[in-house]
Amino acid sequence: MAATNSKSPPRPRRITGKEDDLMADEARQILRAEMVRRGYSFKMLAEALAEQQGGGPIESVQSLTNKVNRGRFSFAFFLRAARAMGVTKLEMARCQAVTDVEAMK
């Protein structure tokens, strides 16, 4: 009987969900830092977003606070919020969250 050289395929990297949590945390940190730099409260940001939308539907201050603090928002929302605050340039320094995700690979 001939011996077979059967190597099992490499195991895929286990997805734990922590990577997403770290990215959500970084997104929250970046948006909150821009709010602090420009002196925006959640109420001011909600008003700026409403003004930006031409008086469209207004997101409540509480729902905006929850969304930002969770860090679970779309990049489109991030751009709307940044533009509503007058952000024209954004520097994304390597933060601990990015370093942690790269270490997981």
C-alpha positions in Angstrom: 0.0 0.0 0.0 1.5 3.3 -1.0 1.6 6.1 1.4 -0.2 9.2 0.3 1.2 12.6 1.0 -2.1 14.3 2.0 -1.5 17.6 3.6 -4.6 19.0 5.0 -5.3 22.5 3.6 -4.4 25.4 5.8 -7.1 26.3 8.3 -8.8 29.6 7.5 -8.2 32.4 9.9 -10.9 32.3 12.6 -13.3 35.3 12.4 -14.1 36.4 15.9 -15.8 39.7 15.1 -13.2 41.5 17.2 -11.8 43.0 14.0 -15.1 44.8 13.3 -15.3 46.0 16.9 -11.8 47.5 16.6 -12.7 49.3 13.3 -16.0 50.6 14.8 -14.0 51.9 17.8 -11.6 53.6 15.5 -14.4 55.1 13.4 -16.0 56.4 16.6 -12.7 57.9 17.8 -12.0 59.7 14.6 -15.5 61.2 14.4 -15.5 62.2 18.1 -12.0 63.7 17.7 -13.3 65.9 14.8 -16.2 67.0 16.9 -13.9 68.0 19.8 -11.5 69.8 17.5 -14.3 71.9 16.0 -16.2 72.4 19.3 -19.3 70.4 18.2 -21.8 68.9 20.6 -24.2 66.2 19.4 -26.9 68.8 19.4 -24.9 71.1 17.2 -24.0 68.2 14.9 -27.7 67.2 14.6 -28.5 70.8 13.6 -25.7 71.0 11.1 -26.8 67.7 9.5 -30.4 68.9 9.3 -29.2 72.2 7.7 -27.0 70.3 5.3 -30.0 68.2 4.2 -32.0 71.3 3.4 -34.4 70.9 6.3 -35.0 67.3 5.5 -35.7 64.7 8.2 -33.9 65.6 11.4 -32.1 62.8 13.3 -32.7 63.2 17.0 -29.8 64.1 19.2 -30.2 60.9 21.2 -30.2 58.7 18.1 -27.2 60.5 16.7 -25.4 60.1 20.1 -26.1 56.4 20.1 -25.0 55.9 16.5 -21.7 57.7 17.0 -20.9 56.1 20.3 -21.6 52.6 18.9 -19.2 53.4 16.0 -21.6 51.5 13.7 -22.3 53.9 10.9 -21.7 54.0 7.2 -18.8 55.8 5.6 -21.5 57.9 3.8 -22.8 59.0 7.2 -19.2 59.8 8.3 -18.7 62.0 5.2 -22.0 63.8 5.8 -21.1 64.5 9.4 -17.6 65.6 8.5 -18.8 67.9 5.8 -21.5 69.3 8.1 -18.8 70.2 10.6 -16.7 71.8 7.8 -14.0 69.2 7.7 -12.0 69.6 4.5 -8.9 67.5 5.4 -8.6 64.4 7.5 -5.5 62.9 8.8 -5.8 59.3 9.8 -2.8 58.5 12.0 -2.2 54.9 12.8 -4.0 54.3 16.0 -4.0 51.3 18.3 -7.1 49.8 16.8 -5.4 49.4 13.4 -2.3 48.0 14.9 -4.4 45.4 16.9 -6.3 44.3 13.7 -3.0 43.8 11.8 -1.6 41.8 14.7 -4.6 39.4 14.4 -3.7 38.5 10.8 
